[in-house]
Amino acid sequence: MKFVDEAHISVTAGNGGNGCLSFRREKFIPRGGPDGGDGGDGGSVYLQADVNLNTLIDYRYKRNHGAENGESGRGRDCRGASGNDLVLKVPVGTTVIDQDTDEVLGDLTNAGDKLLVAQGGFHGLGNTRFKSSVNRAPRQTSPGSPGEQRNLKLELKVLADVGLLGLPNAGKSTFISQISEAKPKIADYPFTTLIPNLGVVKVSPMQSFVVADIPGLIEGASEGQGLGIRFLKHLTRTRLLLHMVDVAPFDESSPVENAVVIDGELALFSPTLAERDRWLVLNKTDLVDEETLAQVRVSVLEALEWEGPVFEVSAATGKGCDLLCQAIMQHMEARKKLLIDNPEAAELEEQQQKQMQAEGRERIEELARERKLARKSQMDDEDGDDGDVEVVYVRE
């Protein structure tokens, strides 16, 4: 199934039913009084997280969704039936944004989470409601209120503890296939990975974490080049980033320059994301000797001014992978304990998550606006090619 991580939809809640104008008319009861019933409430629209879904592709082709209207009231004090609510299923990890106001309506991060996105209209009142001691035969009713209508943007971000980032062919897919049961496509050409891949790493029977393989970044990814700008947002929910560097690039490029490129693109996309916990992983160590590896290590650390953890692995042979997974698990456990024991740290974590998502969304929207202006400018230039030609209309 095609992976779709962004969709635009329009949702409309049902209108409330109108109140009824009616009077009781029976044999021998010529003036029975008002008996108009109320209308029914309109159905509301909800979004609900479903673990069985992993893509927003269903909403790529059907964009308009509406709940049922409430029925109008009837005589004999019969109330109209309420419209059924509409529940739209979305994958776990979906962020819901109001396109018209850019307001984040909610984040469905747990299975079963339910979010009201459009409130159904309320019922109108029948003329029975307006009866009083001075108005025995009211002819007044009220209409049902219209249901809410919203244009929504759905963003799916994969839920993973660890995110892999690096240039194409840095060995991310090989690494995730080595440490988990995930089977991503692996080949010796750039951009083999076109969609994020998730793998569950079991360190022990009771300990595991989820790792996400993000499609490779290139220089200019934060400016919209390559695939990176589409998938960098998936890293905003991860707790730890593994910056993978190929120590023996097949194109004979410099590992140091490649590492600097990724570091710069991450900072341009989201400064907050660039400050998250990040470990440096030197991959493909089986392809170089010890002396060359030591030189690459020193050069990369100096270029990045690196002070964090550094690991040397070979994803192809599995060398160093177990040690890295053990260290990740220990880090995850310690981080989890800190967030439980320290409310201030948990609050800071939540604020950082919101900040990263806001920065990423702003960057993506900024690029979209720039592209739209560029296309408009290009069309204006094409339309104005013969602007210097004077056209004279002569009436015969």
C-alpha positions as CSV (number, residue, x, y, z in Angstrom):
1,M,0.0,0.0,0.0
2,K,1.2,3.5,-0.9
3,F,2.4,5.5,2.1
4,V,0.7,8.8,2.5
5,D,1.6,10.9,5.5
6,E,-0.4,14.1,4.7
7,A,-4.0,14.7,3.6
8,H,-6.4,17.6,3.3
9,I,-10.1,17.0,4.0
10,S,-13.3,18.9,4.6
11,V,-15.7,17.8,7.3
12,T,-19.2,19.0,7.9
13,A,-21.3,18.2,10.9
14,G,-25.1,17.6,10.5
15,N,-27.6,20.4,10.9
16,G,-30.0,20.4,13.7
17,G,-33.6,19.6,12.8
18,N,-36.3,22.4,12.9
19,G,-39.0,22.6,15.5
20,C,-42.5,21.7,14.5
21,L,-45.5,24.0,14.4
22,S,-48.5,21.8,15.2
23,F,-51.7,21.9,17.2
24,R,-53.7,19.0,18.7
25,R,-56.8,18.3,16.6
26,E,-59.0,15.4,17.7
27,K,-62.7,14.7,17.7
28,F,-64.5,16.6,20.5
29,I,-61.2,18.5,21.2
30,P,-61.3,21.5,18.9
31,R,-58.7,23.5,20.8
32,G,-56.2,20.9,22.0
33,G,-53.3,23.3,22.2
34,P,-49.8,23.2,20.7
35,D,-48.1,19.8,20.3
36,G,-45.2,20.5,18.0
37,G,-42.1,18.5,18.9
38,D,-38.5,19.6,18.9
39,G,-36.1,18.7,16.1
40,G,-33.2,16.3,16.4
41,D,-29.5,17.2,17.0
42,G,-27.2,17.0,14.0
43,G,-24.4,14.4,14.0
44,S,-20.9,15.4,15.0
45,V,-17.7,14.4,13.2
46,Y,-14.9,12.7,15.2
47,L,-11.4,11.4,14.4
48,Q,-10.3,8.3,16.1
49,A,-6.9,6.7,16.2
50,D,-6.8,3.1,14.9
51,V,-3.8,0.8,15.3
52,N,-4.8,-1.2,12.1
53,L,-4.1,1.8,9.9
54,N,-0.7,3.0,8.9
55,T,-1.3,5.5,6.1
56,L,-3.7,8.4,5.2
57,I,-4.2,7.1,1.7
58,D,-8.0,6.8,2.1
59,Y,-8.3,10.5,2.6
60,R,-6.2,11.3,-0.5
61,Y,-9.1,10.3,-2.8
62,K,-12.1,11.1,-0.7
63,R,-11.9,14.5,0.9
64,N,-15.4,15.6,1.8
65,H,-17.0,13.9,4.8
66,G,-20.3,14.8,6.4
67,A,-22.4,13.6,9.3
68,E,-26.2,13.1,9.2
69,N,-28.6,16.0,9.7
70,G,-31.2,15.9,12.5
71,E,-34.8,15.3,11.5
72,S,-37.4,18.0,12.0
73,G,-39.9,17.6,14.8
74,R,-43.4,16.3,14.3
75,G,-46.9,16.7,15.8
76,R,-48.1,15.0,18.9
77,D,-44.9,16.1,20.7
78,C,-42.8,13.8,18.6
79,R,-39.1,14.8,18.6
80,G,-37.1,14.3,15.4
81,A,-34.4,11.7,15.3
82,S,-30.9,12.9,15.9
83,G,-28.3,12.4,13.1
84,N,-25.7,9.7,13.6
85,D,-22.2,10.8,14.4
86,L,-19.5,10.2,11.8
87,V,-16.3,8.6,13.1
88,L,-13.3,8.8,10.8
89,K,-10.5,6.3,11.5
90,V,-6.9,7.6,11.2
91,P,-3.5,6.0,12.1
92,V,-2.0,6.4,15.5
93,G,0.3,9.4,15.4
94,T,-1.9,11.8,13.4
95,T,-1.9,15.5,14.1
96,V,-5.1,17.4,13.2
97,I,-4.7,21.1,12.1
98,D,-7.4,23.6,11.2
99,Q,-6.3,24.9,7.8
100,D,-8.1,28.2,8.0
101,T,-6.7,29.2,11.4
102,D,-3.5,27.0,11.6
103,E,-4.7,25.9,15.0
104,V,-3.6,22.4,16.1
105,L,-6.8,20.8,17.2
106,G,-5.3,17.6,18.7
107,D,-2.7,14.9,18.5
108,L,-3.9,11.3,18.4
109,T,-0.9,9.5,19.8
110,N,-2.6,6.6,21.5
111,A,-4.8,3.8,20.1
112,G,-8.5,4.7,20.6
113,D,-7.9,8.4,21.1
114,K,-11.0,10.3,19.9
115,L,-11.1,13.9,18.8
116,L,-14.2,16.1,18.1
117,V,-13.5,18.1,15.0
118,A,-16.9,19.4,14.0
119,Q,-19.8,19.9,16.4
120,G,-23.3,18.9,15.2
121,G,-26.0,21.5,15.1
122,F,-28.4,21.8,18.0
123,H,-32.1,21.0,17.6
124,G,-34.8,23.6,17.0
125,L,-37.7,24.0,19.4
126,G,-41.3,23.1,18.6
127,N,-44.2,25.5,19.4
128,T,-45.0,23.5,22.6
129,R,-41.9,25.1,24.1
130,F,-43.3,28.6,23.8
131,K,-46.7,27.9,25.5
132,S,-47.3,30.1,28.5
133,S,-50.2,31.3,30.6
134,V,-50.6,34.3,28.4
135,N,-49.9,32.6,25.1
136,R,-52.0,29.4,24.9
137,A,-51.6,28.9,21.1
138,P,-48.1,29.9,20.2
139,R,-47.1,29.9,16.5
140,Q,-43.5,30.4,17.3
141,T,-40.8,27.8,16.6
142,S,-37.0,27.9,16.2
143,P,-34.9,26.4,13.5
144,G,-32.1,24.0,14.1
145,S,-28.6,25.5,14.1
146,P,-26.2,24.6,11.3
147,G,-23.4,22.1,12.0
148,E,-19.8,23.2,12.0
149,Q,-17.7,23.0,8.8
150,R,-13.9,22.7,8.9
151,N,-11.1,22.3,6.5
152,L,-8.6,20.0,8.1
153,K,-5.0,19.1,7.4
154,L,-4.0,15.6,8.7
155,E,-0.3,15.0,9.3
156,L,0.9,11.5,10.1
157,K,4.2,11.3,12.1
158,V,5.6,7.8,12.8
159,L,5.8,7.0,16.5
160,A,9.3,5.8,17.2
161,D,11.8,6.0,20.1
162,V,14.8,6.3,17.9
163,G,15.2,8.0,14.5
164,L,18.0,7.3,11.9
165,L,19.2,10.2,9.8
166,G,22.0,10.4,7.3
167,L,22.8,10.8,3.6
168,P,21.5,8.2,1.1
169,N,23.4,4.9,1.2
170,A,24.7,5.6,4.7
171,G,23.5,2.1,5.7
172,K,20.4,3.0,7.6
173,S,18.2,0.4,6.0
174,T,20.9,-2.3,6.5
175,F,21.2,-1.3,10.1
176,I,17.5,-1.5,10.9
177,S,17.3,-4.9,9.1
178,Q,20.2,-6.1,11.2
179,I,18.8,-5.1,14.6
180,S,15.1,-5.8,14.0
181,E,12.8,-8.0,11.9
182,A,12.1,-5.1,9.5
183,K,12.8,-5.9,5.9
184,P,13.3,-2.6,4.1
185,K,14.4,-2.4,0.5
186,I,18.3,-2.4,0.3
187,A,20.3,-1.6,-2.8
188,D,23.6,0.1,-3.7
189,Y,22.0,3.3,-5.2
190,P,20.8,6.5,-3.6
191,F,17.2,7.0,-2.5
192,T,16.5,3.2,-2.2
193,T,14.3,4.1,0.8
194,L,11.3,6.2,-0.3
195,I,9.1,5.9,2.8
196,P,9.9,5.6,6.5
197,N,10.4,2.1,7.8
198,L,9.7,1.0,11.4
199,G,11.5,-1.8,13.2
200,V,11.0,-3.1,16.8
201,V,14.3,-3.9,18.5
202,K,14.0,-6.6,21.2
203,V,16.9,-6.2,23.6
204,S,15.4,-8.7,26.1
205,P,12.1,-10.4,26.5
206,M,10.8,-7.5,28.5
207,Q,12.7,-4.6,26.9
208,S,12.3,-3.2,23.4
209,F,12.2,0.0,21.5
210,V,11.0,1.2,18.1
211,V,13.5,2.6,15.5
212,A,12.5,4.6,12.4
213,D,14.5,4.5,9.2
214,I,13.9,7.9,7.5
215,P,14.7,8.4,3.8
216,G,18.1,9.8,3.2
217,L,18.7,13.6,3.3
218,I,20.8,15.5,0.9
219,E,22.3,19.0,0.9
220,G,19.5,21.4,0.5
221,A,16.9,19.1,2.1
222,S,15.7,21.9,4.3
223,E,15.1,24.0,1.2
224,G,12.9,21.3,-0.3
225,Q,15.4,19.4,-2.3
226,G,15.3,15.6,-2.4
227,L,12.9,13.7,-0.1
228,G,14.2,15.0,3.2
229,I,11.7,17.9,3.8
230,R,8.8,15.5,3.6
231,F,10.2,13.2,6.2
232,L,12.2,15.3,8.6
233,K,9.0,16.0,10.5
234,H,8.8,12.3,11.4
235,L,11.9,12.8,13.6
236,T,10.1,15.3,15.9
237,R,8.5,12.6,18.0
238,T,11.6,10.5,18.5
239,R,13.5,10.6,21.8
240,L,16.9,9.9,20.4
241,L,18.5,10.5,17.0
242,L,21.3,8.3,15.5
243,H,23.4,10.3,13.1
244,M,24.8,7.7,10.8
245,V,28.0,8.5,8.8
246,D,29.4,6.3,6.1
247,V,33.2,6.0,6.7
248,A,33.7,4.6,3.2
249,P,31.3,6.3,0.7
250,F,31.0,4.4,-2.6
251,D,31.1,7.8,-4.5
252,E,34.4,8.6,-2.8
253,S,32.9,11.7,-1.1
254,S,34.3,13.0,2.2
255,P,32.7,11.4,5.3
256,V,33.5,14.7,7.1
257,E,31.7,16.8,4.6
258,N,28.8,14.4,4.6
259,A,28.5,14.6,8.4
260,V,28.5,18.4,8.3
261,V,25.8,18.5,5.6
262,I,23.4,16.5,7.8
263,D,24.2,18.6,10.9
264,G,23.5,21.8,9.0
265,E,20.2,20.6,7.4
266,L,18.9,19.5,10.7
267,A,19.5,22.9,12.3
268,L,17.9,24.7,9.3
269,F,14.8,22.6,9.5
270,S,14.3,22.9,13.3
271,P,16.8,24.4,15.8
272,T,15.0,22.6,18.6
273,L,15.2,19.3,16.9
274,A,19.0,19.8,16.3
275,E,19.4,20.2,20.1
276,R,17.7,16.8,20.9
277,D,19.8,13.9,22.2
278,R,21.8,12.7,19.2
279,W,24.5,10.0,19.0
280,L,27.1,9.7,16.2
281,V,27.3,6.3,14.6
282,L,30.2,5.6,12.2
283,N,29.0,2.8,9.9
284,K,30.7,0.4,7.4
285,T,33.8,0.1,9.5
286,D,34.4,-3.3,7.9
287,L,35.4,-1.6,4.7
288,V,38.4,0.4,6.1
289,D,41.4,-0.5,8.2
290,E,42.0,0.7,11.8
291,E,44.2,3.6,10.8
292,T,41.8,5.0,8.3
293,L,38.9,4.6,10.7
294,A,40.8,6.5,13.5
295,Q,41.5,9.3,11.1
296,V,37.9,9.6,10.0
297,R,36.8,9.5,13.6
298,V,39.1,12.4,14.6
299,S,38.2,14.5,11.6
300,V,34.4,14.1,12.0
301,L,34.5,14.9,15.7
302,E,36.6,18.0,15.1
303,A,34.4,19.2,12.2
304,L,31.2,18.8,14.2
305,E,32.7,19.9,17.5
306,W,31.2,16.7,18.8
307,E,30.9,16.0,22.5
308,G,28.2,13.3,22.6
309,P,28.5,9.5,22.4
310,V,30.2,7.9,19.4
311,F,29.8,4.3,18.2
312,E,31.5,2.3,15.5
313,V,29.4,-0.4,13.8
314,S,29.2,-2.5,10.7
315,A,25.5,-2.9,9.8
316,A,26.4,-5.5,7.2
317,T,28.2,-7.8,9.5
318,G,26.5,-6.8,12.8
319,K,29.7,-5.8,14.5
320,G,29.0,-3.3,17.3
321,C,25.2,-3.3,16.7
322,D,24.4,-5.3,19.9
323,L,26.5,-2.9,22.0
324,L,24.7,0.1,20.5
325,C,21.3,-1.4,21.1
326,Q,22.1,-2.1,24.7
327,A,23.2,1.5,25.2
328,I,20.0,2.8,23.5
329,M,17.9,0.7,25.8
330,Q,19.7,2.0,28.9
331,H,19.2,5.5,27.7
332,M,15.5,5.0,27.0
333,E,14.9,3.5,30.5
334,A,16.8,6.3,32.2
335,R,14.9,8.9,30.2
336,K,11.6,7.3,31.0
337,K,12.4,7.2,34.7
338,L,13.4,10.9,34.6
339,L,10.1,12.0,33.0
340,I,8.1,10.0,35.6
341,D,10.0,11.3,38.6
342,N,10.5,14.9,37.5
343,P,7.3,16.7,36.5
344,E,9.3,19.7,35.3
345,A,11.3,17.6,32.9
346,A,8.1,16.0,31.6
347,E,6.6,19.5,31.0
348,L,9.8,20.7,29.2
349,E,9.7,17.6,27.0
350,E,6.1,18.3,26.0
351,Q,7.0,21.9,25.2
352,Q,10.0,20.8,23.1
353,Q,7.8,18.4,21.2
354,K,5.3,21.2,20.4
355,Q,8.1,23.6,19.5
356,M,9.7,21.1,17.1
357,Q,6.4,20.3,15.4
358,A,5.6,24.0,15.0
359,E,9.1,24.8,13.6
360,G,8.8,21.9,11.1
361,R,5.3,22.8,10.0
362,E,6.3,26.5,9.6
363,R,9.3,25.5,7.5
364,I,7.3,23.2,5.2
365,E,4.5,25.9,4.8
366,E,7.2,28.5,4.0
367,L,8.6,26.4,1.3
368,A,5.1,25.7,-0.1
369,R,4.5,29.5,-0.3
370,E,7.8,30.1,-2.0
371,R,7.1,27.4,-4.6
372,K,3.6,28.9,-5.2
373,L,5.1,32.4,-5.8
374,A,7.8,31.0,-8.1
375,R,5.1,29.2,-10.2
376,K,3.0,32.4,-10.4
377,S,6.1,34.4,-11.4
378,Q,6.9,31.9,-14.1
379,M,3.4,32.0,-15.4
380,D,3.4,35.8,-15.4
381,D,6.7,35.8,-17.4
382,E,5.3,33.5,-20.0
383,D,2.1,35.5,-20.3
384,G,4.2,38.7,-20.8
385,D,6.5,37.5,-23.5
386,D,4.8,39.7,-26.1
387,G,4.3,42.6,-23.8
388,D,6.4,44.9,-26.1
389,V,4.1,44.3,-29.1
390,E,1.6,47.0,-29.7
391,V,-1.8,45.7,-30.9
392,V,-4.0,48.2,-32.8
393,Y,-7.6,47.3,-33.6
394,V,-8.9,48.9,-36.8
395,R,-12.6,49.0,-37.6
396,E,-13.3,48.5,-41.3
